[in-house]
Amino acid sequence: MINGFKLIGTCNCSGTKNYKYEKNGYIVYHVKKRMLYHIKHNNNYLVKNQPLSTLCSKLKSLGLIGSDDCLETN
């Protein structure tokens, strides 16, 4: 779960289950099995296949969150 984002569903994009989160028109695809993420805005990928460890800093640089700690551990 990403703090401040709403879970809007899942997809089987590119053959792997993705969890989709949304906030302010930005969609984050979390590829849990591979520990990767993608960010899409206005139907364009901003980042693709990045390690999950960089997600919070990327969301902060986009102004979507206020801190570098955005992932819930549940």
Summary of the structure (lengths in Angstrom):
residues: 74
radius of gyration: 11.2
end to end distance: 7.6
largest distance: 32.8
contacts: 180
relative contact order: 0.22
helix: 22%
strand: 46%
